[in-house]
Structure formats: C-alpha cells, structure tokens
C-alpha cells in the first residue's frame, strides 16, 4: 500500500484491503474514510466488510462514497465537517487515491 501525507496526520492511499487495515492499526491510524462506492470494480472489498475489520482493530471507519468525476462544493464542505470530527491519524482512500486527494484539497 502506497501512502502519501496530505497534511499533518492525514494520509491518502489507493484501495485498502484487510491486511492494509492491520498495518494501518500498527501505525496507530485512528480513523479511515473510504471514498469508493461499493461494487465500483470486480474484486473490490465491500465497505461493510472493511468497516468490521477496522472496528475490530480499534479504528473508526466511515464510508463516504464519491463519484469519480463529480465533487461539488457542498460535498467538499460535508467531507470537511466529517474529517474535522475524526480522530487522527486519518487515512483516506479511493481506487487510486486521486479522488480522495481531490476532495481533501477542495475541503481545505
């Protein structure tokens, strides 16, 4: 899993899997935000399954799905409000990380 830092204690990556969540927990990540809609691609883990694993590992998991081509200012505001209430370190992910990076930048 390739991870980039967007801001202090805020990170972005592409799709995460159960093993990635275990690694994130070992790195003391406290919150995860999934920006992928379920069933976007074949083989993609379901958000509910990832949420269960994350919660078992002591992390907060939020599913905030985004369409890859449309992020409105209102959606960015809602995302900013969501992230403001999450414990850090925070890991945000989408298919490649681009969508998550875009909404983070719009929300700043």
Secondary structure, DSSP 8 states (H G I E B T S, - for coil): --EEEEETTEEEES---HHHHHHHHHTT--EEEE-S-TTSSTT---HHHHHHHHHHTT-EEEE----SS---HHHHHHHHHHHHTS-SSEEEE-SSSHHHHHHHHHH-
